[in-house]
Amino acid sequence: MLPGWLTTALLIVAIAVTVVRLYSLIRSVVWIAQSGTEFVARSSHLSVDERANLASFMDFYDETGANFFPFGVKSYRLHRAYLQAKLRRRRLLAYFLFFVRRLWVLYAFAPLAALGLGLLASSTVVPMESWQKWLAFVLGALLSVCMISVAAEGAYSATVFKTWAGPHHQFRKALMADLKVMVGAGLTTWCVASGYYYFVVGQFGGMKKIPGNADWFDRLILSLRNSWTTLIAQSDADPETSAANAATLIVQITGAGYVVILIGLFGGMLMSAGQQDFEAETAAARTSGERQGADGAKRRLSRLEERRVRGGIGLAAVAYIVWKIWHVV
């Protein structure tokens, strides 16, 4: 059983770290929106192998203002410090920085924080004061906002880089990279939502479909199931209390954020395909000296690209609305 002061201290530290992590994500989104195009232009000459190495991008990150607090985009400043410590043969420091960077990555930090919420879920093992419960509740909400920020980062990346995981994430094959990052982000979000539900049921109760007096394994399975349905469709956990309703709303908003990811990524792919078609046709027209044909091709492809993007976004939005209505009915 944890002493009350230790529980409070751990929660405050976790909330502080999560706030800094959230700030870093928001700054990353701002950087992509403001300097993403410049970053792509500066790094366009890199080879495929160089793009897979974060060290190749560090100078471009510095030049485009990606070195914000605390560790910059993709925590590259931590990676740089690790490489310097390794070069100077400071092994203990290098191992420490490597470990910190791995924990700082949201796909590791968020599940560990969700696991911590799960460990606090038992009111008999970890008795908490009312204000301590709400501190933990705020931690879960902040983790969910972090995942929404990941959705925003993905949407901006799809718009600016024409792929979610392209030059920003340094993978060799853009399509497979997009799939890997999307699956990883989705599983991380599900993990956060499940830990959040598990904690709320254990300490607050108030969900008909997840009995608070059930054993830990049954509560875990029910939390996994109901958090999943809340993320992708309509929650059937039947929240009754203020805490349960608030947690359900937060998880639903998080799920809606990932609809933005899919729409943004799909639209970015269509825009990239249209741009490639335009560049190929324009190059051929200019080679043959047909300036007027090139201008005409530009106008036609611009209209075609606009129709493709609008059609893709509209189709995705309609499909999502139908999906939500079907689950409500």
C-alpha positions as a Markdown table, in Angstrom:
| # | Residue | x | y | z |
|---|---|---|---|---|
| 1 | Met | 0.0 | 0.0 | 0.0 |
| 2 | Leu | 1.4 | 3.4 | -1.1 |
| 3 | Pro | 1.6 | 6.2 | 1.5 |
| 4 | Gly | -0.7 | 9.1 | 0.7 |
| 5 | Trp | 2.2 | 11.5 | 0.3 |
| 6 | Leu | 4.0 | 9.2 | -2.2 |
| 7 | Thr | 0.8 | 8.7 | -4.3 |
| 8 | Thr | 0.4 | 12.5 | -4.4 |
| 9 | Ala | 4.0 | 13.1 | -5.4 |
| 10 | Leu | 3.9 | 10.5 | -8.1 |
| 11 | Leu | 0.7 | 11.9 | -9.6 |
| 12 | Ile | 2.0 | 15.5 | -9.6 |
| 13 | Val | 5.3 | 14.4 | -11.3 |
| 14 | Ala | 3.3 | 12.4 | -13.9 |
| 15 | Ile | 1.0 | 15.3 | -14.6 |
| 16 | Ala | 4.0 | 17.7 | -14.9 |
| 17 | Val | 5.8 | 15.4 | -17.3 |
| 18 | Thr | 2.6 | 14.9 | -19.3 |
| 19 | Val | 2.0 | 18.6 | -19.6 |
| 20 | Val | 5.6 | 19.1 | -20.9 |
| 21 | Arg | 5.0 | 16.2 | -23.3 |
| 22 | Leu | 1.8 | 17.8 | -24.5 |
| 23 | Tyr | 3.5 | 21.1 | -25.0 |
| 24 | Ser | 6.2 | 19.4 | -27.1 |
| 25 | Leu | 3.6 | 17.8 | -29.3 |
| 26 | Ile | 1.8 | 21.1 | -29.8 |
| 27 | Arg | 5.0 | 22.8 | -30.7 |
| 28 | Ser | 5.7 | 20.0 | -33.2 |
| 29 | Val | 2.4 | 20.6 | -34.9 |
| 30 | Val | 3.1 | 24.4 | -35.0 |
| 31 | Trp | 6.6 | 23.7 | -36.5 |
| 32 | Ile | 5.2 | 21.5 | -39.2 |
| 33 | Ala | 2.6 | 24.1 | -40.1 |
| 34 | Gln | 5.1 | 27.0 | -40.1 |
| 35 | Ser | 8.4 | 25.4 | -41.3 |
| 36 | Gly | 7.5 | 22.1 | -42.8 |
| 37 | Thr | 7.7 | 23.3 | -46.4 |
| 38 | Glu | 11.1 | 24.9 | -45.7 |
| 39 | Phe | 12.3 | 21.7 | -44.0 |
| 40 | Val | 11.3 | 19.6 | -47.0 |
| 41 | Ala | 13.1 | 22.0 | -49.4 |
| 42 | Arg | 16.3 | 22.0 | -47.4 |
| 43 | Ser | 16.4 | 18.2 | -47.0 |
| 44 | Ser | 15.2 | 17.2 | -50.4 |
| 45 | His | 18.7 | 16.3 | -51.7 |
| 46 | Leu | 19.1 | 13.5 | -49.0 |
| 47 | Ser | 19.3 | 9.9 | -50.2 |
| 48 | Val | 16.9 | 7.2 | -49.0 |
| 49 | Asp | 19.4 | 5.9 | -46.6 |
| 50 | Glu | 20.2 | 9.3 | -45.2 |
| 51 | Arg | 16.5 | 10.0 | -44.7 |
| 52 | Ala | 16.3 | 6.9 | -42.5 |
| 53 | Asn | 19.0 | 8.4 | -40.2 |
| 54 | Leu | 17.9 | 11.1 | -37.7 |
| 55 | Ala | 21.4 | 12.5 | -37.5 |
| 56 | Ser | 21.1 | 13.6 | -41.2 |
| 57 | Phe | 18.3 | 16.0 | -40.4 |
| 58 | Met | 19.7 | 17.6 | -37.3 |
| 59 | Asp | 21.2 | 20.7 | -39.0 |
| 60 | Phe | 18.0 | 21.2 | -40.9 |
| 61 | Tyr | 16.0 | 21.0 | -37.7 |
| 62 | Asp | 18.3 | 23.7 | -36.2 |
| 63 | Glu | 17.9 | 25.9 | -39.3 |
| 64 | Thr | 14.1 | 25.7 | -39.4 |
| 65 | Gly | 13.5 | 26.3 | -35.7 |
| 66 | Ala | 12.7 | 22.8 | -34.6 |
| 67 | Asn | 14.9 | 23.0 | -31.5 |
| 68 | Phe | 12.1 | 24.1 | -29.1 |
| 69 | Phe | 11.8 | 23.2 | -25.4 |
| 70 | Pro | 12.5 | 20.7 | -24.1 |
| 71 | Phe | 14.1 | 18.4 | -26.7 |
| 72 | Gly | 12.9 | 19.6 | -30.1 |
| 73 | Val | 11.1 | 17.7 | -32.9 |
| 74 | Lys | 11.3 | 13.9 | -32.5 |
| 75 | Ser | 13.4 | 14.7 | -29.3 |
| 76 | Tyr | 16.4 | 15.1 | -31.7 |
| 77 | Arg | 18.3 | 17.1 | -29.1 |
| 78 | Leu | 18.3 | 14.1 | -26.8 |
| 79 | His | 19.5 | 12.0 | -29.7 |
| 80 | Arg | 22.3 | 14.5 | -30.4 |
| 81 | Ala | 23.4 | 14.5 | -26.8 |
| 82 | Tyr | 23.4 | 10.7 | -26.8 |
| 83 | Leu | 25.6 | 10.6 | -29.9 |
| 84 | Gln | 28.0 | 13.1 | -28.4 |
| 85 | Ala | 28.2 | 11.1 | -25.2 |
| 86 | Lys | 28.8 | 7.9 | -27.1 |
| 87 | Leu | 31.5 | 9.6 | -29.2 |
| 88 | Arg | 33.3 | 10.8 | -26.1 |
| 89 | Arg | 33.0 | 7.2 | -24.6 |
| 90 | Arg | 30.8 | 8.3 | -21.7 |
| 91 | Arg | 28.9 | 5.1 | -21.6 |
| 92 | Leu | 26.9 | 5.6 | -18.4 |
| 93 | Leu | 25.7 | 9.0 | -19.7 |
| 94 | Ala | 25.0 | 7.6 | -23.2 |
| 95 | Tyr | 23.0 | 4.7 | -21.7 |
| 96 | Phe | 21.0 | 7.1 | -19.5 |
| 97 | Leu | 20.2 | 9.5 | -22.5 |
| 98 | Phe | 19.2 | 6.5 | -24.6 |
| 99 | Phe | 16.9 | 5.2 | -21.9 |
| 100 | Val | 15.3 | 8.7 | -21.3 |
| 101 | Arg | 14.7 | 9.2 | -25.0 |
| 102 | Arg | 13.0 | 5.8 | -25.3 |
| 103 | Leu | 10.7 | 6.6 | -22.4 |
| 104 | Trp | 10.1 | 10.1 | -23.8 |
| 105 | Val | 8.6 | 8.7 | -27.0 |
| 106 | Leu | 4.8 | 8.9 | -26.6 |
| 107 | Tyr | 4.3 | 5.3 | -27.7 |
| 108 | Ala | 6.3 | 4.2 | -24.6 |
| 109 | Phe | 5.4 | 7.0 | -22.2 |
| 110 | Ala | 1.6 | 6.9 | -22.6 |
| 111 | Pro | 1.2 | 3.2 | -22.1 |
| 112 | Leu | 3.4 | 3.3 | -19.0 |
| 113 | Ala | 1.3 | 6.2 | -17.6 |
| 114 | Ala | -1.9 | 4.3 | -18.4 |
| 115 | Leu | -0.4 | 1.3 | -16.6 |
| 116 | Gly | 0.2 | 3.5 | -13.6 |
| 117 | Leu | -3.5 | 4.6 | -13.7 |
| 118 | Gly | -4.5 | 0.9 | -13.8 |
| 119 | Leu | -2.4 | 0.2 | -10.7 |
| 120 | Leu | -4.2 | 3.0 | -8.9 |
| 121 | Ala | -7.6 | 1.6 | -9.8 |
| 122 | Ser | -8.2 | -0.6 | -6.8 |
| 123 | Ser | -9.7 | 1.5 | -4.0 |
| 124 | Thr | -8.9 | -1.2 | -1.5 |
| 125 | Val | -5.2 | -1.7 | -2.4 |
| 126 | Val | -4.6 | 2.1 | -3.0 |
| 127 | Pro | -7.1 | 4.1 | -1.0 |
| 128 | Met | -7.2 | 7.6 | -2.3 |
| 129 | Glu | -8.6 | 10.9 | -1.1 |
| 130 | Ser | -11.2 | 12.5 | -3.3 |
| 131 | Trp | -8.7 | 15.2 | -4.5 |
| 132 | Gln | -6.1 | 12.5 | -5.3 |
| 133 | Lys | -8.7 | 10.7 | -7.4 |
| 134 | Trp | -9.3 | 13.8 | -9.4 |
| 135 | Leu | -5.6 | 14.4 | -9.8 |
| 136 | Ala | -5.4 | 10.9 | -11.4 |
| 137 | Phe | -8.5 | 11.7 | -13.5 |
| 138 | Val | -6.8 | 14.8 | -14.8 |
| 139 | Leu | -3.7 | 12.7 | -15.7 |
| 140 | Gly | -5.9 | 10.4 | -17.8 |
| 141 | Ala | -7.5 | 13.4 | -19.5 |
| 142 | Leu | -4.1 | 14.9 | -20.3 |
| 143 | Leu | -2.9 | 11.6 | -21.8 |
| 144 | Ser | -6.0 | 11.6 | -24.1 |
| 145 | Val | -5.3 | 15.2 | -25.2 |
| 146 | Cys | -1.7 | 14.0 | -26.0 |
| 147 | Met | -3.2 | 11.4 | -28.4 |
| 148 | Ile | -5.4 | 14.1 | -30.0 |
| 149 | Ser | -2.3 | 16.1 | -30.6 |
| 150 | Val | -0.8 | 13.1 | -32.3 |
| 151 | Ala | -3.8 | 13.2 | -34.6 |
| 152 | Ala | -3.2 | 16.8 | -35.3 |
| 153 | Glu | 0.4 | 16.2 | -36.1 |
| 154 | Gly | -0.6 | 13.4 | -38.5 |
| 155 | Ala | -3.1 | 15.6 | -40.3 |
| 156 | Tyr | -0.5 | 18.4 | -40.7 |
| 157 | Ser | 2.1 | 16.0 | -41.8 |
| 158 | Ala | -0.2 | 14.6 | -44.4 |
| 159 | Thr | -0.9 | 18.1 | -45.7 |
| 160 | Val | 2.7 | 19.4 | -45.7 |
| 161 | Phe | 4.8 | 16.3 | -46.3 |
| 162 | Lys | 2.1 | 14.5 | -48.4 |
| 163 | Thr | 2.5 | 11.5 | -46.0 |
| 164 | Trp | 2.1 | 11.2 | -42.2 |
| 165 | Ala | 5.4 | 9.4 | -41.7 |
| 166 | Gly | 7.5 | 10.7 | -44.6 |
| 167 | Pro | 10.4 | 13.0 | -44.1 |
| 168 | His | 9.3 | 13.9 | -40.6 |
| 169 | His | 9.6 | 10.3 | -39.3 |
| 170 | Gln | 12.4 | 9.2 | -41.6 |
| 171 | Phe | 11.1 | 5.8 | -42.8 |
| 172 | Arg | 12.3 | 4.3 | -46.1 |
| 173 | Lys | 8.9 | 3.3 | -47.5 |
| 174 | Ala | 6.3 | 6.0 | -47.0 |
| 175 | Leu | 3.2 | 3.8 | -47.3 |
| 176 | Met | 4.4 | 1.1 | -44.9 |
| 177 | Ala | 5.6 | 3.8 | -42.6 |
| 178 | Asp | 2.1 | 5.4 | -42.6 |
| 179 | Leu | 0.5 | 2.1 | -41.7 |
| 180 | Lys | 3.0 | 1.4 | -38.9 |
| 181 | Val | 2.6 | 4.8 | -37.3 |
| 182 | Met | -1.2 | 4.7 | -37.7 |
| 183 | Val | -1.4 | 1.2 | -36.1 |
| 184 | Gly | 1.0 | 2.2 | -33.3 |
| 185 | Ala | -0.9 | 5.4 | -32.6 |
| 186 | Gly | -4.2 | 3.6 | -32.6 |
| 187 | Leu | -3.0 | 0.9 | -30.2 |
| 188 | Thr | -1.4 | 3.5 | -27.9 |
| 189 | Thr | -4.7 | 5.4 | -27.8 |
| 190 | Trp | -6.6 | 2.2 | -27.0 |
| 191 | Cys | -4.2 | 1.5 | -24.2 |
| 192 | Val | -4.6 | 5.0 | -22.8 |
| 193 | Ala | -8.4 | 4.8 | -23.0 |
| 194 | Ser | -8.5 | 1.3 | -21.4 |
| 195 | Gly | -6.3 | 2.4 | -18.5 |
| 196 | Tyr | -8.5 | 5.5 | -18.1 |
| 197 | Tyr | -11.7 | 3.4 | -18.0 |
| 198 | Tyr | -10.2 | 0.9 | -15.7 |
| 199 | Phe | -9.2 | 3.6 | -13.2 |
| 200 | Val | -12.5 | 5.4 | -13.3 |
| 201 | Val | -14.4 | 2.2 | -12.7 |
| 202 | Gly | -12.2 | 1.2 | -9.8 |
| 203 | Gln | -12.1 | 4.5 | -8.0 |
| 204 | Phe | -15.3 | 6.3 | -9.1 |
| 205 | Gly | -17.6 | 3.6 | -10.5 |
| 206 | Gly | -20.7 | 4.7 | -12.3 |
| 207 | Met | -20.7 | 2.5 | -15.4 |
| 208 | Lys | -23.5 | -0.1 | -15.7 |
| 209 | Lys | -21.6 | -2.4 | -18.1 |
| 210 | Ile | -18.4 | -2.4 | -16.1 |
| 211 | Pro | -19.3 | -3.4 | -12.5 |
| 212 | Gly | -16.9 | -1.9 | -9.9 |
| 213 | Asn | -17.1 | -5.0 | -7.7 |
| 214 | Ala | -16.0 | -7.4 | -10.5 |
| 215 | Asp | -12.5 | -9.0 | -10.2 |
| 216 | Trp | -9.6 | -7.3 | -11.8 |
| 217 | Phe | -9.5 | -9.5 | -14.9 |
| 218 | Asp | -13.2 | -9.1 | -15.7 |
| 219 | Arg | -12.8 | -5.3 | -15.3 |
| 220 | Leu | -9.8 | -5.3 | -17.5 |
| 221 | Ile | -11.6 | -7.2 | -20.3 |
| 222 | Leu | -14.7 | -5.0 | -20.0 |
| 223 | Ser | -12.5 | -1.8 | -20.0 |
| 224 | Leu | -10.7 | -2.9 | -23.1 |
| 225 | Arg | -14.0 | -3.7 | -24.9 |
| 226 | Asn | -15.9 | -0.6 | -23.9 |
| 227 | Ser | -13.0 | 1.8 | -24.5 |
| 228 | Trp | -12.7 | 0.3 | -28.0 |
| 229 | Thr | -16.3 | 0.8 | -28.8 |
| 230 | Thr | -16.2 | 4.3 | -27.4 |
| 231 | Leu | -13.2 | 5.2 | -29.5 |
| 232 | Ile | -14.6 | 3.9 | -32.8 |
| 233 | Ala | -18.4 | 4.2 | -32.5 |
| 234 | Gln | -20.9 | 4.7 | -29.7 |
| 235 | Ser | -20.1 | 3.9 | -26.1 |
| 236 | Asp | -22.3 | 1.2 | -24.5 |
| 237 | Ala | -20.8 | 1.4 | -21.0 |
| 238 | Asp | -23.8 | 3.4 | -19.9 |
| 239 | Pro | -22.0 | 6.0 | -17.7 |
| 240 | Glu | -24.1 | 7.3 | -14.8 |
| 241 | Thr | -21.8 | 9.5 | -12.6 |
| 242 | Ser | -20.1 | 12.8 | -13.5 |
| 243 | Ala | -16.7 | 11.2 | -13.6 |
| 244 | Ala | -17.9 | 8.3 | -15.8 |
| 245 | Asn | -19.7 | 10.7 | -18.2 |
| 246 | Ala | -16.6 | 13.0 | -18.4 |
| 247 | Ala | -14.3 | 10.1 | -19.1 |
| 248 | Thr | -16.6 | 8.7 | -21.8 |
| 249 | Leu | -16.8 | 12.2 | -23.4 |
| 250 | Ile | -13.0 | 12.5 | -23.4 |
| 251 | Val | -12.5 | 9.1 | -25.0 |
| 252 | Gln | -15.1 | 9.9 | -27.6 |
| 253 | Ile | -13.4 | 13.2 | -28.5 |
| 254 | Thr | -10.1 | 11.3 | -28.8 |
| 255 | Gly | -11.7 | 8.8 | -31.2 |
| 256 | Ala | -13.1 | 11.6 | -33.3 |
| 257 | Gly | -9.6 | 13.0 | -33.5 |
| 258 | Tyr | -8.4 | 9.9 | -35.3 |
| 259 | Val | -11.1 | 10.4 | -37.9 |
| 260 | Val | -9.3 | 13.7 | -38.7 |
| 261 | Ile | -6.1 | 11.6 | -39.1 |
| 262 | Leu | -7.7 | 9.3 | -41.7 |
| 263 | Ile | -9.3 | 12.2 | -43.6 |
| 264 | Gly | -6.1 | 14.3 | -43.5 |
| 265 | Leu | -3.9 | 11.4 | -44.5 |
| 266 | Phe | -6.2 | 10.3 | -47.3 |
| 267 | Gly | -6.5 | 13.9 | -48.6 |
| 268 | Gly | -2.7 | 14.3 | -48.4 |
| 269 | Met | -2.1 | 11.1 | -50.4 |
| 270 | Leu | -4.6 | 12.3 | -53.1 |
| 271 | Met | -2.9 | 15.7 | -53.3 |
| 272 | Ser | 0.5 | 14.0 | -53.6 |
| 273 | Ala | -0.8 | 11.8 | -56.4 |
| 274 | Gly | -2.3 | 14.8 | -58.3 |
| 275 | Gln | 0.9 | 16.8 | -57.8 |
| 276 | Gln | 3.0 | 14.0 | -59.3 |
| 277 | Asp | 0.7 | 13.7 | -62.3 |
| 278 | Phe | 0.9 | 17.5 | -62.8 |
| 279 | Glu | 4.7 | 17.6 | -62.6 |
| 280 | Ala | 5.1 | 14.7 | -65.1 |
| 281 | Glu | 2.7 | 16.2 | -67.6 |
| 282 | Thr | 4.1 | 19.7 | -67.2 |
| 283 | Ala | 7.7 | 18.5 | -67.7 |
| 284 | Ala | 6.7 | 16.6 | -70.9 |
| 285 | Ala | 4.9 | 19.7 | -72.3 |
| 286 | Arg | 7.8 | 22.0 | -71.5 |
| 287 | Thr | 10.2 | 19.7 | -73.1 |
| 288 | Ser | 8.3 | 19.8 | -76.4 |
| 289 | Gly | 8.0 | 23.6 | -76.1 |
| 290 | Glu | 4.3 | 23.6 | -75.7 |
| 291 | Arg | 4.0 | 26.3 | -73.1 |
| 292 | Gln | 0.3 | 26.8 | -73.7 |
| 293 | Gly | -0.3 | 23.0 | -73.3 |
| 294 | Ala | 1.6 | 23.1 | -70.0 |
| 295 | Asp | -0.6 | 25.9 | -68.7 |
| 296 | Gly | -3.7 | 24.1 | -69.8 |
| 297 | Ala | -2.5 | 20.9 | -68.2 |
| 298 | Lys | -1.9 | 22.8 | -65.0 |
| 299 | Arg | -5.4 | 24.1 | -64.9 |
| 300 | Arg | -7.0 | 20.8 | -65.7 |
| 301 | Leu | -4.9 | 18.9 | -63.1 |
| 302 | Ser | -5.6 | 21.5 | -60.5 |
| 303 | Arg | -9.3 | 21.1 | -61.0 |
| 304 | Leu | -9.0 | 17.3 | -61.0 |
| 305 | Glu | -6.9 | 17.4 | -57.8 |
| 306 | Glu | -9.4 | 19.6 | -56.1 |
| 307 | Arg | -12.3 | 17.2 | -57.1 |
| 308 | Arg | -10.3 | 14.2 | -55.9 |
| 309 | Val | -9.6 | 15.7 | -52.5 |
| 310 | Arg | -13.1 | 17.0 | -51.9 |
| 311 | Gly | -14.5 | 13.6 | -53.0 |
| 312 | Gly | -12.2 | 11.7 | -50.8 |
| 313 | Ile | -12.9 | 13.8 | -47.7 |
| 314 | Gly | -16.6 | 13.8 | -48.4 |
| 315 | Leu | -16.7 | 10.0 | -48.8 |
| 316 | Ala | -14.7 | 9.5 | -45.5 |
| 317 | Ala | -17.0 | 11.9 | -43.7 |
| 318 | Val | -20.2 | 10.2 | -45.0 |
| 319 | Ala | -18.8 | 6.8 | -44.1 |
| 320 | Tyr | -18.0 | 7.9 | -40.6 |
| 321 | Ile | -21.5 | 9.5 | -40.0 |
| 322 | Val | -23.2 | 6.3 | -41.3 |
| 323 | Trp | -21.0 | 4.3 | -39.0 |
| 324 | Lys | -21.9 | 6.4 | -36.0 |
| 325 | Ile | -25.7 | 6.4 | -36.8 |
| 326 | Trp | -25.6 | 2.6 | -37.3 |
| 327 | His | -24.1 | 2.1 | -33.8 |
| 328 | Val | -26.5 | 4.6 | -32.2 |
| 329 | Val | -29.6 | 2.9 | -33.7 |
